[in-house]
Amino acid sequence: MTNLSDYELQRLEKIKRNEKRLAELGLDKAKQTLKRSATAAKKPSRKKKNRAAAAKVASPPQRSSRRLKRQPVLFEPLMDDEIIRKIDSSSSSKKVARTTKFRCEIPMDLKSSPLSEKEKDLINKKMEEDFLGKFEDYLTEVDELSTQNKRNVIRQITKLHTGEGITYESKAYGWPEGCYFMKGKVIGPTDDIIHLMEIAQTCEDDWGQDHGNGWLLRHPLKKLYMFQQYHLR
């Protein structure tokens, strides 16, 4: 027999007395039942394990393309300039991938670059009396922009083409009342756009700088120039 210390012998005697007392009270079976319940509680449910595994294997929801489904793109109603600039400002940190099938450098050393009559005739023929429609197609198929930026550019160019002109509507930085860029003049793809960009910069210098990341005048005119050069080439 293994030599046990006095403490261990006393402990064994105490356990025997407790078990004898439980047996006399009929509680020894209840003790075994409790042990089995505790052991079962520790084992994870097979059903739960299978459910967790299924959740890991489940594939993410598939993205769908309206263009591939040949469904029209949904556009929100046009908003005023101040709201658009707030949206651009809040989303400026999010970089959107864009592609372009046409690139051309804007000459920075020129103040003016008028088209010849032959070039004007060529562009007018290509426009087929639908300049704004052709311009939107260009921004969709050739020089792709995000939906919001494309809407901004088309909106500003439409103002210029209809003779409405463009003003800077902003509570903090807006231009003085009655100050418009090219109000009363119909601007199109045959105009001297480099010269228009010079005038636009003068307007900002005199009336207030654009705090909307260039979407007031600079970017729309740049896109109009690239559209013009695309059809010339």
Number of C-alpha atoms within 10 A of each C-alpha: 3 4 7 9 9 8 9 11 12 12 12 11 12 12 12 12 12 13 14 14 13 15 12 10 9 11 13 15 10 10 11 10 10 11 10 10 10 10 9 11 9 8 8 9 11 9 9 10 11 11 12 12 11 11 10 10 9 9 8 7 6 6 6 8 10 11 9 7 8 8 9 8 10 8 9 9 7 11 12 12 19 15 13 17 21 12 12 17 13 9 11 11 8 8 7 10 8 9 11 13 10 13 12 10 8 12 10 7 6 10 14 14 13 13 16 10 9 9 15 17 13 14 18 17 10 14 16 10 10 10 17 16 12 15 19 18 13 21 22 15 12 16 19 19 18 13 14 13 17 17 19 23 24 19 16 21 22 19 18 21 19 14 16 17 20 20 23 24 16 16 8 8 14 17 20 12 9 8 15 17 22 19 18 13 13 15 20 19 22 19 17 17 23 20 14 21 20 14 15 20 16 14 19 16 11 10 17 15 17 21 15 19 13 13 19 23 24 17 17 20 22 16 19 22 23 20 22 22 17 16 15 13 5
